[in-house]
Amino acid sequence: MSGTLIVGASQSGIQMAASLREAGDEEPITLVGAEPHPPYQRPPLSKAFLAGKADLASLAFRTEAFYAEQKIDLVLGEQVVRLAPGLATTHSGRSLPFDRLALTVGARPRRLGVPGADLDGVHYLRDLDDALRLRGRLGAARHVVVVGGGFIGLEAAAVARSAGKSVTVVEAADRLIPRSVAPVVSEFYRRAHQRRGSDVRLGVGVTALTGEHGQVRAVELSDGTRVPADLVLAGVGIVPRTELAEQLGLHCAGGIVVDEFARTSEPDVVAAGDCTVAPHPRTRDGLVRLESVQNAIGQAKVAAATLLGRREPYSAVPWFWSDQYDLKLQIAGLSGGHDEHVLRGDPEAEKFSVLYYRGGSLIAVDAVNSTADYLTVRKVLDRGGEISPEQARDNEVPLKRLVSPPA
Ligand SMILES: Cc1cc2nc3c(=O)[nH]c(=O)nc-3n(C[C@H](O)[C@H](O)[C@H](O)COP(=O)(O)OP(=O)(O)OC[C@H]3O[C@@H](n4cnc5c(N)ncnc54)[C@H](O)[C@@H]3O)c2cc1C
């Protein structure tokens, strides 16, 4: 028996291997990862690790002993470049046979496609090597320009500003974090970053980066302005890695398409995490890509069950967090498609939550420094129940007292 080959040794791959063992799978498991480092968590890379407040050791998912004890053959620094039925080949020519295959290959950062994008001082932030390079350069930088006002860009902007750098955030859309939160939350973040001294430019694209002696010196914007920069961080989204899936002829559409059992279009092959798109977890309507730790873990568990012949549909309520300065954002549910929202608390006091409704039903919450509201909504979405929009507007009453039981 060649057992299971999991390609991609990160959040999703580690979970899948661990779940297979927890479920009693005794077949060989090979976990192969392109990066040379022992598998590590990514969220701190744009937060505590970038700020120098967390060290390398604290990022590790598991001890070395774990892999040995669990008989998980961890192959690091080997990128799988070819897949054929039953056999994977790495860039160094190593052959990895398998009976069962899982793809947890994640995503790569989208690159800036403008003149000057290859200048020294232009960075991306997806993996540990990126974070080490960025952290190494941040100390000496004076003018930091963050291209892209999504979570990673804003988290890094907060770290840079807290370190006393001049920071400019440039976002092509007319609001921050446009893909994930509603306008009221975007506006809050714009003001919060500005209050702390960052310059936030909305509705402008980057047309070029200019430099001297190969080093970036300025970012040119579509409105004709020029922002000085000696360090540029581009956080402009990710591109799911689908090359291997395509080699196998698997259906891909902005990610490897999987069903609620984490099965690809070839039912013997599973995929999980950032490389996938899957049916909307609540409505089953349309395909969504969820770039989150929770999704990587949850889908991996389901994929492990599928590999063992069990059918456990993935239907968890999505949740996500982001830490910027002293602002803890917690999101539960997906707010896309909402037709009504209720604001509780006071954005000016930097403590509030926004509840989202569709057709009168609660579908999501964005909570800033409001963990109680976040937890209550998450529980309602998980277990059923409702909180009416009319009642939710009464800020004096704790949300959990307003929950009506499931119909
Ligand atoms: C800076 C940063 C901050 C984040 N912050 C948060 C947060 O606050 N909250 C949250 O929920 N999520 C956060 N995320 C997202 C979260 O980290 C991802 O959703 C999660 O890592 C996805 O796990 P994954 O295993 O699917 O993919 P990845 O973590 O991308 O791992 C894929 C692995 O596969 C390897 N690989 C790819 N191709 C091959 C190949 N051909 N052969 C061998 N190996 C290969 C890659 O090298 C990589 O190690 C953050 C992500 C980043 C980058």
The ligand as an SDF file (V2000), in Angstrom:
LIG
                    3D

 53 58  0  0  0  0  0  0  0  0999 V2000
   -0.2240   36.8900    6.1680 C   0  0  0  0  0  0  0  0  0  0  0  0
   -1.4980   36.1010    6.3340 C   0  0  0  0  0  0  0  0  0  0  0  0
   -2.3610   36.3880    7.3850 C   0  0  0  0  0  0  0  0  0  0  0  0
   -3.5330   35.6540    7.5570 C   0  0  0  0  0  0  0  0  0  0  0  0
   -4.3630   35.9670    8.5920 N   0  0  0  0  0  0  0  0  0  0  0  0
   -5.4780   35.2220    8.7910 C   0  0  0  0  0  0  0  0  0  0  0  0
   -6.3370   35.4690    9.9000 C   0  0  0  0  0  0  0  0  0  0  0  0
   -6.1120   36.3740   10.6980 O   0  0  0  0  0  0  0  0  0  0  0  0
   -7.4200   34.6570   10.0560 N   0  0  0  0  0  0  0  0  0  0  0  0
   -7.6930   33.6280    9.1880 C   0  0  0  0  0  0  0  0  0  0  0  0
   -8.6890   32.9080    9.3780 O   0  0  0  0  0  0  0  0  0  0  0  0
   -6.9140   33.3970    8.1290 N   0  0  0  0  0  0  0  0  0  0  0  0
   -5.8140   34.1630    7.9130 C   0  0  0  0  0  0  0  0  0  0  0  0
   -5.0170   33.9060    6.8400 N   0  0  0  0  0  0  0  0  0  0  0  0
   -5.4160   32.8640    5.8700 C   0  0  0  0  0  0  0  0  0  0  0  0
   -4.9620   31.4970    6.3030 C   0  0  0  0  0  0  0  0  0  0  0  0
   -3.6270   31.5090    6.7170 O   0  0  0  0  0  0  0  0  0  0  0  0
   -5.1640   30.5510    5.1200 C   0  0  0  0  0  0  0  0  0  0  0  0
   -6.5540   30.5090    4.8640 O   0  0  0  0  0  0  0  0  0  0  0  0
   -4.6320   29.1690    5.3930 C   0  0  0  0  0  0  0  0  0  0  0  0
   -3.2390   29.2020    5.5790 O   0  0  0  0  0  0  0  0  0  0  0  0
   -4.9590   28.2390    4.2270 C   0  0  0  0  0  0  0  0  0  0  0  0
   -4.3530   27.0160    4.4400 O   0  0  0  0  0  0  0  0  0  0  0  0
   -4.0580   26.0230    3.2370 P   0  0  0  0  0  0  0  0  0  0  0  0
   -3.4110   24.8200    3.8590 O   0  0  0  0  0  0  0  0  0  0  0  0
   -5.2600   25.8610    2.4190 O   0  0  0  0  0  0  0  0  0  0  0  0
   -3.0220   26.7720    2.2820 O   0  0  0  0  0  0  0  0  0  0  0  0
   -1.6070   27.3960    2.5540 P   0  0  0  0  0  0  0  0  0  0  0  0
   -1.4590   27.8070    3.9770 O   0  0  0  0  0  0  0  0  0  0  0  0
   -1.3950   28.4120    1.4880 O   0  0  0  0  0  0  0  0  0  0  0  0
   -0.6030   26.1970    2.3190 O   0  0  0  0  0  0  0  0  0  0  0  0
   -0.3890   25.5830    1.0890 C   0  0  0  0  0  0  0  0  0  0  0  0
    0.9760   24.9190    1.1380 C   0  0  0  0  0  0  0  0  0  0  0  0
    1.1170   24.1070   -0.0110 O   0  0  0  0  0  0  0  0  0  0  0  0
    2.4270   24.2010   -0.4740 C   0  0  0  0  0  0  0  0  0  0  0  0
    2.4410   23.8260   -1.8790 N   0  0  0  0  0  0  0  0  0  0  0  0
    1.8550   24.4690   -2.9140 C   0  0  0  0  0  0  0  0  0  0  0  0
    2.0670   23.8260   -4.0700 N   0  0  0  0  0  0  0  0  0  0  0  0
    2.8040   22.7390   -3.7700 C   0  0  0  0  0  0  0  0  0  0  0  0
    3.3690   21.6890   -4.5400 C   0  0  0  0  0  0  0  0  0  0  0  0
    3.1650   21.6340   -5.8460 N   0  0  0  0  0  0  0  0  0  0  0  0
    4.1100   20.7540   -3.9140 N   0  0  0  0  0  0  0  0  0  0  0  0
    4.3040   20.7990   -2.5730 C   0  0  0  0  0  0  0  0  0  0  0  0
    3.7860   21.7790   -1.7890 N   0  0  0  0  0  0  0  0  0  0  0  0
    3.0620   22.7360   -2.3810 C   0  0  0  0  0  0  0  0  0  0  0  0
    2.7760   25.6650   -0.2530 C   0  0  0  0  0  0  0  0  0  0  0  0
    4.1770   25.8450   -0.2340 O   0  0  0  0  0  0  0  0  0  0  0  0
    2.1230   25.9240    1.0970 C   0  0  0  0  0  0  0  0  0  0  0  0
    3.0090   25.6880    2.1510 O   0  0  0  0  0  0  0  0  0  0  0  0
   -3.8390   34.6260    6.6470 C   0  0  0  0  0  0  0  0  0  0  0  0
   -2.9820   34.3490    5.5670 C   0  0  0  0  0  0  0  0  0  0  0  0
   -1.8260   35.0720    5.4200 C   0  0  0  0  0  0  0  0  0  0  0  0
   -0.9080   34.7660    4.2520 C   0  0  0  0  0  0  0  0  0  0  0  0
  1  2  1  0
  2  3  1  0
  2 52  2  0
  3  4  2  0
  4  5  1  0
  4 50  1  0
  5  6  2  0
  6  7  1  0
  6 13  1  0
  7  8  2  0
  7  9  1  0
  9 10  1  0
 10 11  2  0
 10 12  1  0
 12 13  2  0
 13 14  1  0
 14 15  1  0
 14 50  1  0
 15 16  1  0
 16 17  1  0
 16 18  1  0
 18 19  1  0
 18 20  1  0
 20 21  1  0
 20 22  1  0
 22 23  1  0
 23 24  1  0
 24 25  2  0
 24 26  1  0
 24 27  1  0
 27 28  1  0
 28 29  2  0
 28 30  1  0
 28 31  1  0
 31 32  1  0
 32 33  1  0
 33 34  1  0
 33 48  1  0
 34 35  1  0
 35 36  1  0
 35 46  1  0
 36 37  1  0
 36 45  1  0
 37 38  2  0
 38 39  1  0
 39 40  1  0
 39 45  2  0
 40 41  1  0
 40 42  2  0
 42 43  1  0
 43 44  2  0
 44 45  1  0
 46 47  1  0
 46 48  1  0
 48 49  1  0
 50 51  2  0
 51 52  1  0
 52 53  1  0
M  END
$$$$
